Structure formats: structure tokens, C-alpha cells
Amino acid sequence: MKKTDIEIARAAKLQPVQAIAEGLGLGNGDLESYGSVKAKIRLETIARLQGQPDGALVLVTAMTPTAAGEGKSTTTVGLGDAFRHLGKRSIVTIREPSLGPCFGIKGGAAGGGYAQVMPMEDINLHFTGDFHAVTSAHNLLAAALDNHLFQGNALGLDARRLAWKRVLDMNDRALRNVIVGLGGPAHGIPRESGFEITVASEIMAVLCLSKDLKDLKARIGRMIVGERADGAFVTAAELGVAGALTVLLKDAIKPNLVQTLEGTPAFVHGGPFANIAHGCNSLMATRLALKLGDIVVTEAGFATELGAEKFFDIKCRAGGLTPSAAVIVATVRALKMHGGVRKDDLGSENVAAVRAGLANLEKHVENIRWFGVPAVVALNHFTKDTDAEIDAVLAACKTMRVPARISRVWERGGAGGTELAQAVVEAMNAGDRAAFRPLYAETLPLTKKIETIATTLYGADGVTILPAAATKLTKYESLGFAGLPVCMAKTQSSLSDDATKLGRPRHFTVTIRDAKLAAGAGFVVAYAGDVMTMPGLPKKPAAETIDLDDDGNVVGLF
């Protein structure tokens, strides 16, 4: 009987975090320890290393995800371990899991099998408190905003045009729309508001895109909380609380150092979703890793048209990063679902469905090529995959002229990913880093950026921008924000904005219903379809299976 992920994690013998740091050339003076196997890296250390040369940066992305799960984080961790098997000094940089999905549908997000980051339970739960800090800072700004209205509203804010909700790191649909300030004059100004999940907070994006503490404070100050009656924006700096918010985030901004099951260093830091935010781990963690390692393996949420696009067009732009290669994770199971097979029937061989679903993978390979980055397909192996199904995928990849390797990191750890790692090294050596390019020019109007993303990466015939969104986009451009990148908020379940359209949809239009200026983060959010910024729990949430056993051990998290 095979061990579960949590059993594998519990049996692991971890090295002290100081030993992991020493392998990177860091000493105890560079760490702020959180127990024996977790630490934050001091800001002074990060500043000291800025003059060091950069290693190579490898992005792990995926085909369109399905309910069967594709194992992108598992592949990321396993690939980092695999590079070590090849003698490379590799480092993994990934996002911190949100409590919402952990207790909702995913039940954990620290890799799986023998390709996990550790300590798995801590990382999936409270970890070093970064998410709590973001939540507290966001809600302090919300409280300051409502207090300003209550205390006379000297800034002249229009209560009908406030742009700052509250956040909670939990899936709770009942809080999407709320009324605050009820109970009489002593309890505030009644108004409509709501909650978003913490990972959708602009403060989370700001934390992940800031270059240092000074940049963090400046970005916080630029965040927009609402408008005056004449339409002029009011910022967090004008409310006078940018400094206080920065204080709450002074430790959260420091990257977290942990390790994989095989002792590969891993920076787990930041956690914006890729369907409603920019979906990448912190820029500080990635840049730090590039100074310390030969190869840095990072991942961006969901598929190429979401997380990868935002990685290239937002994060790489903000941080001056040049990726060397991209790995596209695919599975036989996902291909069959995109080929029309129900989740309950995935255990049966169906080569025809695999071939039908390959149109989805083909589109994601095309998407990576738009950015001038070498692509490699990682076929994440599951035990019920048949030889005929695997051969169909590998043959199709050969036709697409993209290298493809089977990844068995879940089962074997780094040793199960060495062929994939070698293929990535070969792709990097054959590629030209200077060929990397963002999808669109900064000088394009915002509407053209949206159209370019939708038609090029989604495969849409065009976009329909509803009046409310069009008015906002025009205003943002008139105020000098036309040069910002666009952060598309869209369903992750389809290349289109309709979650029911699997495979490679054609002849569709993307509808942009709303827009939001995230001036602190440095992008404009465009909301497509009916995407929500506060998820709900499923009919049977993972929380129903998570518990403590009689010995105090967490069970059911995986």
C-alpha cells in the first residue's frame, strides 16, 4: 500500500534551516528563524547580494486545469530536486497556499508524493503569518476609510464610489456583498461593501511586486481607496495610514526559506491567485534566488493564458527578469477531460479522448512561443495512465516540435524528473534569452492590450467591453495610467471566459464587464465573464475531512 502525501511528509527527516542556508552561502546572521526548519531572510542580506550575477530562471506553467488536478506545484518541486541530481545548484520559488482552497476544494498546495516542500502542514496552514499580516493591513485601511467618513470626511470622499472592501483568507460566498455601518449614528455610515479573499487583495499584489521596503511603502501609498464627487481619486497616502500599513508588513515582505523533501532550498513567499490577481510568488524571493542559485524553478498559477501571461507581462516587466525556459505541465487525465470524458470515467483507457484533448495542449505550446521562450512539456505521470495514452501524447508533442518528457516526481522525487530536467537544460542551451519579449508594448491603449491577450492567447475572435468597464478604462488612460499592464481576471477552467467550454474553444468573444485600477500594484484589472473575487465552498468542502488524530497529528489535509 502506497503512503499518502501526509504520511510521506511526516516520515521525512528535515535538515535544520541553518544547514539549508549554509548550502546557499548564507550564515545565521542572514536568517530570522521561525523554529528549526523555517526562516525568513533579512532585508540587509538581500541588499548585500544585489551585485551578484543571476542564475537561469525556469517557469513552470500548465495546460488548462481540470477537476482531476494536474500537479503543477508537484512538478515544480520535483524539477527543482531533479536539477540537483544533475549537479545543478537549484532553488525552488513558489507561492504560499491560501487557507480558502485548503479548506475548500484543494486540501493542500505544497506539492505531493515525494516532491513536496516542507514542513508541509505549516506551509498549508499559518506558516510564518504572512497572509495574516496582509489581511490585517488590508482591513486596517478599510477601517481607516470608514473612520474617515464617520469623522467628517475631510477628503470629500463619495460614499457611493469607495473602492476598498475588506478581505478574509477563507472561501465565504455569504460575505461577497454586505452592508456596513448599520445600528445608528454611533456605528458608522451605512453603505454597501463586501469581502474578497485575501489573495485578491491589492496589498498581496503590492507585497509580491515590491523591490524593497521603501518601494513597498510607496506602492501602498498609491493604492486607491475611492473617489471624490468630482471623480478625483483618493489614496491610502492621503488617508495618512501608508506608514502604519507598512509596519504591519515589515516582516511579511521578507522571503521565507524552507526545503523540499530532498533538501533543495525553497523560497515560499506570497500568494496571489492567477485567475483574479497576477498569480506569482514574490519578486523579492525570485530575485534573491537568482543571486544564490544556478537554476531557479518558479511557477505561476493555472495555465499559460493566466499565470504565465502575467508572469511574463507583469512580473518580468516589474523586476527586469528574463526567463530561460518554460515547462508546460500536462496529464493524460486532463487531456481526456478536455476530450469529453467525465471525471468518474478517467480510470478507463481512452486514446481517442486523449487525442481530442490535445488541441488544448497545442494552444498552450503556441502561447509560450509568443513570448520567445523555449517550451518543454512535462507529462506528469499518474498510475492509471496507459502506454497507448502516453504514446499518443508524446507523438503529438513531436508533431508540435516541442520536447516532451514523462515526469514521475510524485512517485520517485527528483530521480523521477531527471529526464525532464535534462530536456529543460538542453532547451535553455539551444534558446536565446534575448529572444524573450512581452506580449504587448506598454504604449498600447488599455483596450488594445485586453484585445491582444484575448485574441492571441485565448483564441477569441474579439472582445466586448461593457459600458461600465469602458468608462473606467477611458478614465484611467486620461489620468496617465495607459502605460500599465493589464491583469485579466477570468475563469481558470477554460481558455475562454466561459468555464464550460473545454478543449480549445473557437469562435467566441470575451466580455469585459468591469475594470479596476490597482495603482499600487501597478496594473489595471479587467474582469471577464462572471469571475468572483471571493470564492465559495463546494458541496463537500475539504474542511469536512481535515482533523486532528488522538496523537495531535493533522489528518485529511491531503
N, C-alpha and C positions, 0 to 999 in steps of 0.2 A: 504493500500500500504506500503510495507516494505521500510525502509530507505536504501539508498545506503551507501557504506562504508565511503565515504567522508562526507555524512550528519551525520552519527553516530560520526565520528571523530570531526566534527565541533561543535556538541552539547555537547561534553564531557567537564566536569569541572575538570581541572587538578590541582593537588596539586603543590605547589612550590617545586622546585627541592631540596631545603634545607630540606623540610619535608620528602621527599623520602630518602635523605641521612641520616637523623636522625634515620629513621627506620632501617638503616643498622649499626647504631652506629658511624656514621661519623658526623663531625661538619663543619661549614662554612670554617674553615681553611683548610679543606681537599679538597675543591672544587675550581674550576675556572669556574665561571658561564658564560653561554652564554645566556643571557636573564633570564627569570624567571623559565623556565621548562627544560632547558638543562644545563649540566655542564660537565666538564672534571675532572677527579680525579688526584690530584697532585702525582707526582712520589715519593715524600717523604712519602706520605701516604701508597702507595703500598709497599715501602721498610719496613715501620714500621710494616705492617701486616704479613710479611713473616713467622713469628714464630707461627701464629695461625693454629689450625688444619683445615683440609679440610672437606667440606661437600661432599655429593654424587653428581656424575656427570651423567646426563642422556642425551644421544644423540638422536636427532630426525632426522630420515632419511626417505626414501620413496621407493616405487616401481618405476619402470621406468616411468618417466614423460611423459605426453601426452599434446597435444594442448588444452585439456579440462581443465587443471590445477588441481593440487591435493591438494593445501592448506597446504603445509608443514610448512611455516612460521606461518600461522594462527594457526595450531595445536601446534606449539612450544610456541607461546604466550599464547594460551588458556590453555595449560597444565601447564605453569608457574602459571597462575591465579588459576587453579584448585587445585594445591598443597596448595595454601593459604587457600582455602576453607576447606582443610583437616587439617589445623593448622600448616602446614609446612612453615618455613621461606625460600621461594623460590626466585630465581633470574633467569631472562632470559638473555642469551647472544647470540646475533645474529649478522650477518654481516650488513654493510651499503649497501643500494641499489646503483647500478650503474645507471648513467643517461642514458646510452646506452639502456638497456632494458626498462627503464621507458618511454622513448620516442619512443621506438621501438615496442615491442610486449607485454610486461607485463603491462605497465601502472601503476606501483607501486609495492612495495615489503615490506610493513610494517605490514603484517598480513591482516585481513579483518573481516568485520562484527563487532561483539562485542569482538573480540580477536585481537586487534591492539596495536602496540607500538606508543606512542605519543611524540611530535607533528608530526602526520603522514606526513603532507605536507613538513615540514622542513627536516625530515629524508629522504624522497624520492628525495629531491632536493639538496640544497647545504650543509645542516646540519651544521656541525662545520668546514667545509673546509678541512677535511682530504684528500679527493680524489684530491682536487686541489693541496694540498701540495705534494702528491705522484706524480702527473702529472708534477709539476714544478721541483721536484728533479730529476725525470727521464729525463726530457728534458734538464735540466742543464748539466747532464752527457753527453747527446748526443751532446749538443753544445760544451762542453769542448773537446769531442773527435774530432769533425770536426775542431775545432780551433787548436788542436794539430797537425793535419795533415797539415793545412794551414801554421802554423808557423814553419815548418821544419821537423816535425815528428822525434823528437829526440829519441823516444822509438822504432823506426823502425817498426811501425805497417804496416801490409799488407792491403792496402785499399780493397782488394778482400775478406778479411777474417774478416771483422768487424762484431761484434755480437750484437751491441746495436742499436736498432731502436728508433723511437720516439713513444709517446703514446698520446691518446686523449680519454676522457671518453664519447665517443659517438660512435654509430654504423655508420661506414662510409666505405663501401667497396672500394670506389674510392681511398682511401689512403693506401690500403694494400701494393701496390708496387709503389714507386716513385723514381725519380731521383733528387738528391740534388746537389748543387754546380754549377748549370748552370749560364751563364751570363758573363763568362770571369774570368781571374785570380783574380780579386778583390773579387769574391763571393764564393771562396772556391774550394775544389777539387771535380770535378764531380764523382759521384758514385751512385750505386743502393742502395736504402734503403727502408723504408716503415714505416707504423704506426701499432701499436697494440692498443687494448683497454686498458685503464688504469688498469683495474682489472687483466690483464695478465702480467703487469709489474713485474719484479723480485723485484722491490722495494716494491710493495704491499705485496708480499710474505715475504720479509725481515721484513717489519713493523709488520706483523701478527705473525711471529715466533720468534721475538726478546724477550729476557727476561727482558731487561732494556736498558737504553740509551747507556751504554758502549757496550753492545752486538750489538745494532743496528749499531753503528759506525764501529765495527769490521766486521760485516757482509757486510755492504756497501763497505768497503774497499776490500773485497774478490770478489766482483762481477766482472765478466769477460766482457771486452768491445771488445776484438778482439785478433788477433794472429799476431805474427811476421812472417817473411818469413820462419823461421825455425820451425814454428808450436808452439812456446812457447806462453803461454797466457799473456795478458796484463790486469791488473786490474784497478779498479777505484782508488785504493790507489796509484798506480803508476802514474796516471794522476794528482794526487795531489788535488782532489776535494772531497774526502770522508768526510772531515770535513764540507765543505760547504753544501753537501747534508744532512748531519745530522742536521745542523742548520735549514734547511727548514722543517725537520720532527720532531723537538723537541717538538712541541705541538701536532702534529698528532699522536704521539706514546701514548699519554695519553688517556685512555678509556673514552668513552662518557656515562654519566649516564642520562637516561630518565625514562619513566614509561609506563606501559600498561594502558588501559582504566580503569582498576580496581585498579591502584596504585601499582602494583607489580613492583619492581625495575628492570630495564633492562639496560644492557650494550650493546650498539650498536656500534660496532667498527671493522673496517677493512672490506675488501670486495672482496677477490679473487674468481673468478669463479671456479666451481668444474670440468668443462669439459676441461679447458685449464690451470688451476692452482690447488692449493690444497684445495680451496673451504671451508675454515673455518674462523670463526671470530678470532680476535687476541688472542694469547696465554696469553698476559698480562691481558686482560679482563676476560678470563675464570679463570685464577689462582686467580685474585682478587676476583671474585665472589665466588670461592670455600672457600676463607677465611672469607667471610661475610655471607654466607647462609647455610642452612641445605641441600637444593637440588638446583643444578644448571641445568637448562634446556638449552641446546645448540643445534644448528642444523648445518648440513653440506650439501652443495649444491647437488642437484639432488638425485641420488639413492645410494644404498648400494655399488655398484661396483665402484662408483666415489667418491663422497664426504665422505661417511662413511669409505671407504678403506683408503683414505688419512688422515682422522681424526685419525684412529687407527694407521696407519703405519708411518705417518709423524708428525702430531701434538702431539699425545700422546707420541711418542718417544722423540720429541724435548723438551716437557715440563714435562716429567715424570708423565703423567696423567694416572689414572686408572678409566675407566668408570664403572658405576654400572649397567646400563641397556641401551637398545636401543629401540626406538619406531619406527616402520615402518608404515608410513602413506600410506594408500590405499584408493581408492574410487571406487564405483560401476562404475562411468563413465570411469575411466582409465581402469578398468578390461574389460569393454565392448569394448573399443577401441583396447585393446590388443587381444580381442577375435574376431576382424574383423569388428566392427561396425564403420561407418563413424561418424564424429563429429556432423553432422547435424541430425543424427538419434538417438542421445543419450537419447532424451526425451521419447522414447518408451521402455516399459519393454522388456528385452531380457535376460532371465535367462541362456539360453544356451550359449550366448556370455560371460556372467559373468564367467560361469564355464570354458569356453575355455581360458579366460584371466587369470584364477587363476594360471596357470603354471608360469606366470611372478612373481606373489607374492610369490609363493612357492620357487622360486630361491633366492629371496631376504631374505627370512627367513633362508634358508640354508647359505647364505653368512654371516649373522650376527653370526650364530653359529660357523663358522670357527674361530671367534675371541674369543670364550669362553664367550660371553656377553649374558645375558638373553634378549630375544626379546619379545616385545608386539606389536600387530598390532592395530593401530588406524584406524578404518573405518570412515573416515571423511564424515559426512552425508550431502547430497545435497537434496533439497526439492523434486526432481523428482525421487529419489530412491524409489523403491517399496519394500514392506515387503518380497516378494519372492526373490528378488535380494539380499537383506540384509541377509536373512536366508541362502542363498547359500554360501555367503562369510563366515559367522560365522561357518557354518557346515564344510567348508573346513579347516578353521583355527583349528577347533577342531581335525580334522583328522591329521593336521600337528603338533598337540600338541603344539600350540603356543597360549597364551592368546590373545583374541581379544575383543575389546570394541568399541561401537559406540561413536564417538565424535561429539558433537553438539556445539562446542565452537563458531563457526561462528554465530550461532543463539542465543546462551544463555550465551556466555562468559565462565568464569571459572566454573559456575554451570553446564554447559553442558559437562564438562570434568572430573567431579569428579570420575565417574566410571573408566575412563581410568587412572586417577591419582592413584586410589586405586590399580588397577591392576599392575601398574608400581612399587608401593611400595611393593606389595607382591612379585613381581618378584625379586626386589632387595634383599629383606629379604631372599628369598629362594636361591638366587645365591651366588656365591663365587667370590669375587673381585679378589682373587689370581688366578682365572682361566683365566683371560684376557691374551691374547697373540697376538702379531703382526702376520701377515700372513706369513712372511718370516724372516729368520735370516739375520742380517746385513752382515754376512760373505759370503752370496751367491753372485756369479757374477751378474753383472747388467742384462745380458741377461736372467739368470735364474729367477731373480726377476720379470722381464717382463713376462716371460713364466708362472710363478706361478700365477700372478694376472690374466692373460688372461684365463688360463685353469681352475683355481679354481673358480674365481668369475664371469667371463664372460660365462664360459661353452664352451670355444673354444677347438678345437682339438689340436691346437698348434699355433705358431706364425711364421710369415715370416719377417725376419729383412732385409730390403733392404740394398745394399752395403753402401750407404751414412751414414745410421744410424749405421751400424755395425762398420764402420771405426771409427766413433766418440766414440762409446761405448768402443771399444778396447783402444782408446787413453785415455779416462777418467780413465779406470782401471789402465793403465800403469803409470799414474801420481798420483795414490794413492787415487782415488775417488770411488773405488769399494764398499766401505762400506756405501755409501749414499743410502737413499731410492729412489725409483722411483716414479715420479709423472706422471701418464698416462694422456695424452691429447687425448680425444676420444669423439665421439658424445654422448650426453646425452639421445638421443631418442631411443636407443636400447642397449641391453646387449652386442651386437656385435659392430664392428666398422662401420657397415652399418646402417644408420638411418632408412632405410625402413624395416628392419627386426624386427617386433614387437613380442610380446609374449615372449616365451623362445626359442630363436634360437638354433639350434643344427647343428653339422657337418659343422662348419665354421672355418676359420683361420683368425687371426688378423694380419694385415700387419703394421709393424712399418716402416714408411718412413723416419723419421728424429729423431734426438736427440739433446738435448741441456743441457749443464752443467750449473746449477744455483748454483754456488759455494757459493754465499752469502746466499741464502735461505737454502742451504744445501740439495738439491736433484737434481736428473737428470730427465729432462723432456723427455718422449718418446711420439712421435706424431704418433697416429694410424689413418689410413684412411685419410679422407680429411678434418679433423677438422681445423677450422680457428681461428686465434688469434685476428682477427678484424672482428666482425660480420657486417652484412649489415642490412639495414632497410627492413621490409616486404612491400608488395604492398600497404597496407594501414596502415602506422605506427600510433602508439598511439598518436604521436605528433599532428595529424590532429584533435583530439578530445579534446586536452588539451588547456585551455584558461582561461582568467580572466573574471568574470561577471562584471556587471556595478558597483557592490559594492567592486570590487577588490578582490573577493574570487576566489581561484583556482577551476576550474571545469574540469571534464574529466580525472583526474589523476587516478581514479578508475572506 
